Amino acid sequence: MTYFKEPISNKVWDIKYRYRDKDRVVDETLESTWLRVATTAALPEKAGERSRYQQDFYRILEGFTFLPGGRILAGAGTSHQVTLFNCFVMDIAEDSLTGIFDALREGALTLQQGGGVGYDFSVLRPFGELVKKTGIPASGPVSFMRIWDAMCSVLLSTGARRGAMMGVLRCDHPDIESFIKAKSDPHALRHFNVSVMVSDAFMAAVERDEDWPLIFPVENREAKDKEIIYRQWGPSRDPVPCRIYRVIKARTLWQSIIRSAYDYAEPGVLFGDTINRLNNLGYRERINATNPCGEIPLPAYGACDLGAINLTQFVIAPFSENARLNWQALEETVHIATRFLDNVIEVSHYPLEKQQTVVLGTRRIGLGITGLADVFVMVGLQYGCEASLQMTREIMQRVRDVTWETSIELAKEKGKFPYFAKEYLNGEFVKTLDERLQKQLAAHGVRNSHHNTVAPTGTTSLLANNVSNGIEPIFKPQYNRHVRLGDDELLTFCVKDYALRLWQAEKREGLPPAWIDTATLTPLAHLHVQGAVQPFVDNAISKTINIPRDFPFESLYDVYTKAHALHLKGCTIFRPNPVTGSVLEEGESAPPVDHCCPYE
């Protein structure tokens, strides 16, 4: 059977997911890849039940119904010493050369095994601050990020997987302005995505046009002689004394974030108080960073165990008056995929023992969706209309409920996650579950601390014949897509949207009636779809608001503010520009520089 409808899909499988042992091709066919992955994912099951679960896992992999994270597809069941987790958040334990270079070493080991890394660089003292031991002025967080960037380049030169890193800095760090501008240089920090961790207090100061202090922690004995305020900082859950370095206008800083995002597509923003308020493990951990695309806020050494349900495979009678979703089949797939991702935790390699400890302690998974925009077209709804938002809420509520139900069943069968405590039941997100689920949680606990996310599925969605990516809108009916073969080699394919190909296969002309793409969508439509998903997701959402090059800056100004008001955990915009270029191009052109890190 031919599963590939697009030449690019076959190429993506061949270069990214097909198992080769040196020069020997092991995966003869796509079915061989699915069998390898299904067999490996079934290994943690009891010996007498492995065959049954292998068949279940193969069934949801077949035909791209369930798309595991790219690291799982590429690494499961191979002889390669690689992690099956797409990304990790790391730790800079202390503001010292020892702490910095220990963190650099850990990051290198993780990248070497195929895992991306995210860091909170706020722990590093600001530029110009004297280092007590040497009396030499500190060079600041951005300078050390350049060392990470160089390390990533060196690993790439050895043939390692293209590196993915996230750098985060607090909105009140004294170096925040240089951090915001860091990627305006087209040659700087190319292996990083960067995001500003924004607080509720900052957003209130922006709204009221107030002053905003830039601060950094000091030791208690230093606090007497300086202007001090108390703020939470780093992993500590309690406020610590911080010296005020200088004061700026909050609204001016906010404008500089938005201007840089407009001009260079970065930084993104992360809403730290929302992230921590809704963290299911808020009773025992503080989160200060995310993985490289922002869909999994994590504590130090936490990891992403990702997979997505391909919604396009559940549409009955597409493009007809009776078009609808097969809810029973969807829920069955979610049930099996939840078990699959839980088993991945057992069969993965871990670059560091610290990562294994945190992952086994929390058993976080991130089951999400992809193909949402194509589904809208197939059932006759325009992206962002009220009916599409209602459908999105219903899809995500069902995905959420079945994932949690399955995780509770797994807790009864295999045991709850080790860090589970009674405080878990009082979490703000947990309290949004229906009463039936909350009673089951109280009685049995749960296997996984976190369950759902919406990750970027750019490469796996291409593998699945170019279904729309995650909850993103359709880019264009047909466009050029660039696939990286090596560090400097790109292949360009003309690709067609999945829903459009299906429409044309039925001998229909033009575009489907509900067609809408990024050329005509407003940022508000993007935000409303993300806002419809977020209440049902206990991790976070990777979502980029794509805007055309000629979109007016003034119209973008309040997008991030509205994102905060919608209780989103983060927001990113992307406008094609000379610095970052674009992975997707409408017409023939020279291959641009990729926007940093297009992940599986």
N, C-alpha and C positions, 0 to 999 in steps of 0.2 A: 504493500500500500504506500502511495506517495503522500507524505504528510506535509511536505514543503510546497507552498504555493508561490513563494517569492524566492528568487535566486539568493537574495541576501540572507534569508533564513537558513538555507543550506550552508552558506559560507560561515555564518555565525556559529552554527553547530560544529563545523569542521575545525575552525581555528580556536574556539574558546572552550568547547565542552566535550569534544570527541577525545576519548582517552587514547593517548599514545605512550608507549613505554620506550623512551628514546626514539629510535627510528621505526619501531614496530607499531602498526595500527592495531589496537586491541578492540575498540568499538567499531565493528564492521558496518553497523547500521545505526540509525537513530534508536531503533528498538533495543539494540545492545546497550546503549547509554541508559535508557529507562530501566532495563533489567538490572544493570549494575547498581544504579542508585536505589532501586526498590529492594534489592537483595541486601544491601548494606544497611538500609534504614530498618529492616526487619530483624537484624542481628540481636538487639537488646530484648526481643521477645523470648518467651519460654520456648524451648527446643521444639515441642510438639505443636506450637502455634506459628512458628516462623513462616511456614509455607503459606498459611492463610493470609497473614499480614503482608507478605511479599506480593501476593496476588492483589490485595486491596491497594497497596501503594502503586503497583504497576498500573492498575486500572485508572487511577486518577492522574497519573503522569501521561498516560497514553493520549495522544491527540491534544496535548497541551492544555488539559483541563485544570491541572494544578501545576504551577511553575515554582519550583523551589528556588531559593537564592542561588546565584551563579556559582558561588564557591561550593555549594552542595553538588550541583550538576557536574562541575569540573573535577571535584576531588573525591567524592564518595566512592569507596571501593577500589581506589587506585593505590599504587605502591608509593605515591608521592607523599612526603611528610608535610602536609598542608593542613591548615585549619578549614573547617567547613562553615565558619562564621565569617560573614562578609566584613564586619567591622567591630572595633573595640574602642572604648574610651580608656585612656591611659592616665598616668599620674605623674606629676612633678612633685616629689615628696617634700622638697624644701628648696628655698631660694639660696642655692649654693652651687658651685661648680660640680661638686659631687652629685647633688640632687639632679642637676640639669643633665649631666652626661650619663648618669644611670638611667634617666628617663629616655634619653636619646638611644641608648643601647637597647632598652626594652622595645622601643618603637621600631628599631631596625629589625629585631628578631621577629616581631609581629608582621611587619610588611613583607619580610622574606618568605613567610609561610602563606602569604596571600590575604592577610587581614588588613583592612584600612584602620586608621587610628585617629582619634580625636583627643584634643588636649585643652585644658583651661590654662592659658598662659598668664592669668591674673596673679598667680603666686609670685611671679618674678618682679623684683623692684623696678621702679621707673628709671628711665634714662636720666643720668646725671647724679643719682643718689649715691653717696659714698658707701663703698663696701667697708665695713668696720675693720676686717682683718687686714686689709691691704691699703685702705685709704684711697683706692682707685675708684673713679666714678663708674657706676653700672652702665651697661650699654642698652638695657631695656628689653622688653619681651620681643619686639619685632626683630631685633638683631639675632636673637636665638632662634626664632622661627626660620631665619635664613639657613641656619645650620641644619635644621630638620629637612628643609627643602633640598639642600645639597646632598644630604644623606640619601634621600629618596632618589635623586638623580643617579647617584652612584649605584644603588641597587638596580635601577633600571638598566644601567649599562652592563650589568652581569646577566641580564635576561630575566629578571624577576618580573612578576605581574606589575602592570602599571600602578603606581602608588596612589593611594587615596588618603588625604589627611584633612582634618578640620582643626582650625585654630579659633579659639574663643577668647574674648576679652570682655571684662565687665564694663558697663557704661560709666562707672565712676573711677576707673583706673586712670592715673595721671597721664598715661601714654595712649589714651583712647583715640585722640585725634590722629596721631601718626599711624595707629593701627587701621583706622578707617581708610586712610589714603594709601596703605601699603601696596595694594594691588593695582594702583593707577599706572605703575611701571609695567609695561607688557612683558618684561623679563623677570619680574620679581614674584616669588612665592607661587610659581605655576602649579605646584603639586598640592596646594592648599585651597580649600574653601575656607572663608572666614566669616564669622558671625559675631555680632555684639550681643552679650547677655544683658537684657534690659529688665529693669525692675519696675514694679508698680509705682514706687515712689518717683522714679524718673518720669514715667508717663504722666503722673499727676503734675509734676513740675513743668513739663512741656505744656500741658493744658492750661496751666495758670501763668505761663511765661515767667517762671521763677529762676533764681540762681541755682546752680548745681555744683556742689563741691566735688573736686577730684581728690581721691584719698588713697592711702595705703597703710596697712597695719604697722603698728609700732609695738615694741615691748612695753609692758606696764611701767617699768622704771623710767622709760623715756616720756611717758604721757604727761608728766607734770609741767614741763616747760614748753609745750606746744599746743596749738589749737587742735583739740581732739573731739571726734564724734565716735559713737559706737555703731558698728555695722557687722552683720554676718559676713564672713569671708572664708573662702576655701571650704574644706570638708567640715569645719566646726559648725555645729548647729546653734551655738550661742554667739551673741555679738562680741566683737573684740575691739579694743581701742585702735582708732585709725587717725593718722595725722592728715589734716587738710593741707594739700599742696597748693592749690589755687581754686578759684571759683570762676565758672563760666555760666553763660545763659543756657538753660536746658534746651530751649527751642532752637538755639543756634547749633548745638550739637546734633539734635534730631534732624535738622535740615541738612547737615553735612553727611549724615548717614544716608539719607534719601538721595541726595545729589550724587554721592558715590555709587549707590546702587543703580541709579539711572545711567550714569556715565560708564561704569565698569562692571555692572551686574553683581557687585559685592560692596559692602558686606550684607549678609542676611541679618535678620534679627531673631533672637530667641527670647521668649518671655519667661524669665527665670522663676518668678513667683508663681505663675500659673503651672509651670512644669512641676515645681516642688509641692505645691498645694494639692495637685492631683496625682502625685506619685503614690502608688499602692504601698510602697515601702518607705513612705515618708517618716515613719516612726523609727527608722534605723539608719537612713542614709540621706545625704545631701547631694543633689545633682548640680553640677556646674558646667557640664559640657554634653555634647551629643556625638553620635557617630558622624562620619563625613557628610552625609546628606540630610541630617537633622531629624530623621524619622524615629530614632531611638534615643531619648535622653537616658544617660547611663551614669552610674557611679564609677569610680576608678576601678578599672579592670573588668567592667561589665562588657557584654558582647551581644551582637545581633544574630539571631537565629531566624532567618527570614524565608517567607514563601508567600505566594499570591494566588488567589482563586481567579481563573480566567473567566470572567462573567459572560463573555461572548458565547461560550459553549453551552449556556443554559437558556438561550432564547428560543422559544417555540414560535413557529410561523413568523419569522422576521419580515418586516415591511408590510405586514397585512393588518387589517383591523383587529385581528385576534392575537397580535403579537404580545407575548408575555414571557415571564421567567418560569422555569421549572423549579419551583421552590424545593420540592422534595429532593431532587437530584443535587441541588446546590447545598442543601443542609447536610446530605450524606457525604459530599466531598469535603465540606468543612470539618466534619467529624473525623474523617480519616486523615486529613491533612494535619489536624491538631496533634494526633498521635505520632504522625510522621516527624513533625518538628521536635516533639519531645524526645523522640528516639535519637535524633541528630545530636543532641547534647551528649549522649553516651558514646557515639562512634567517632566524634571529631577529635582531631589532634588539638592541643593547646600550646601555643608558643611559649607561654609562661605558666608556672605553677599558680601564681597569684590569680591569673585569669580563670584557671580551672576551678579554683576555690570559690570565686564569686559566682561563676556561671552555675556550678553545681548547687550552690547555696540558694540561688534565686530561681533558676530554671526558666528565665525569661524566654518567651518566644514572641514572634511578630508575624502573625498571619494576617494578610491583607487581601486586597482585590486589585485587579487590573482589567482594562478593557471597558471601563465605565462609560466613556464618551461614545464608543462604538455601540454599546448597548442602547444608549439614548437614541441614536440614529435608527437602530434596528426596530425599536418599539415606537418610534414616531414622536419623540420628545426632544425639544431643543435644550442644549446644555445650559443650565442656569435658570430655566423657567421654573415656576413653582411646582409643577407636576414632576419635573426631573428631581427637584430637591426632595420631594416627598418620597419618590422611588428610592433615592439614595439613602434616606433615613431608614426605610424599610429593609433594604439590602444590608446595611451595616448593623442594624439591630439584630437581624437574624444571624449574621456572621458572628457578631459578638456573643449572642446567647448560646449558640451551639458550641462555640469555642470554649466558653466558660463551663458549660454543662459537661463537655468532654473532659476538660481539665479536672473537674470535680470527680468524675468517674475514674480518671487515672489516679487521682489521689487515693481513692478507695482501693484500687487495684495494686498500686505500686508505692504509695506513700506521698504525702504532701511535701512541698519544697521545704528544705531544712530551716530556712529563716522565717517560716510562718510563725506568727504569734497572734494572740487574741486581738492586739491592736489593729491587725490587718482588717478586721471586720468593720472598723470605724473609719476607714479611709473614705475620703470624699467621693472618689470615683466608685468604689465598691457600693456605697450607699445609693448610687443611681441604678443599680441592678434591681430587677423585680424581686418582690418579696420571696418568691419561691426559690430563686437562686441564692438569696442571702441566707435563707434557712438551711439550705444544703451546705453552703460554705461553713456556717457555724457548726454543723454536725460533722462534717467530713474534712474540712480544709480544702486545699486546692493544690494541684500538681505544679502549676506554673504561677509565678508571682505576677507576671504581665502576659498579655495574650495577643493583642491586635495592634496593627500598625498599617500605614500605607507607605510602602517604600518605593523608590524609583525603580521601575522595571524596564528601563530602556532597552537593555540588551536581550533579556529573556522575552520581552514583548516582541522584539524583532524576530527572535527564534520562533515564536508562535505566529508567524506570518503577519507581523506588523499590526498587532492589535494596539489600540490606543494605550498609552503608558499610564499605569496607575489610575488616578482620578483626573489626570490631565485632559484637557480638551484635545480634539484632533488638530494636528498642526496644519496640514494642507491635504487636499485630495491625493496629490502626487508630488513628490519632491526628491531631491538628492540627499542621500544619507551616506555619511562617511564612516567607514569601519577601519580602525587602526590595526594593522598587522604587526608592526613593530614600533619602536620609539619614534621613527621618522617616516614610516610608510603608511599611507592611507589608500584604501580602495573606496571608490565612489559608486553607489548603486542608485538607480532611479526606482523608488519604491512607491507602492500604492497602499492607501489605508485599507485595513481589513474589511470594514463595513462596506466601503465603496466597491471593493473587489467582489464581495458577495452580491451586492446589488446588480453589478454588471453581469455576473454569472447567470442571473435570471433574465438576461436579454433586455435589461432596462437601460434607458439612456439618461444622460445628464446626472444630476446629483439627487440623492434621496430627499424627500420633502422636508425632513427634520434636520438637514445638514447645516452645521455651523462649525466654524473653525476659528483659530486664533486671530485671523485677520479682522474679524468683526466682533469678537467678544470684548466686553469691558472688564477691567480689573474687578469690578464688583461681582460679576458673574463667577469669576474664579473664586473669590472669597466666600461667596454664598455656598458653593459646592463644598469647599473645604470646611466651612462652618457646619454644614449638614452632616459631615462625616465625624468631626472631632468628638461630639458627645458620646460616641460609641467606641472610641479608641482609647485604650489606657496607656499606650505608648505615645506616639505623635505621628505627624504626617509630613512626608516630603512632597511639597507642592510648589511649583514655580509659576508665577504669574508672567506668562510670556506677553510682551507688548511689542508692537512694531517699532522700527527705528525712528519713525517720525511722530511717535506718540508724544503729546505735549507734557513737559515736566510738571506743570502746574496741576494737571489732572491726576498725577501720581501721588501728590503730596500726602493725601490722607489715607492711602491704602494701608500702610503699616499701623496707623492709628486705629482704623476700623478692624484690622486683624486682632489687635489687642482687645477691642471692645467685644469681639465675637468669641473671646476666650480661647483663641488659637494658641498653640505652643510655640509657633514660629512662622515666619513669612519670608519669602524670597521672590525677587522679581528678576526677570531676564529680558534685557533689550539688546539686540545685536549691536555691536560696537567694535571699533578697530582693535581694542585690546584683547577681548575674549573671543571675538568672532561668533560662530555658531556651529553646532554639530549638524544642524539641518539647514539646507539651502533650497530655495524655491527653484532656482534656475542654474544654468551652467556657470561655474565660477571656480576660481582657484580654491583648493581646499583650505579652509580657515584654521586658525588655532582653536582647538577644542576649549569649550568652557570646562573648567577643571573637573576632572573625575566623573565621567558619565558611567555610572555603575550598572552592574547587573541588577 
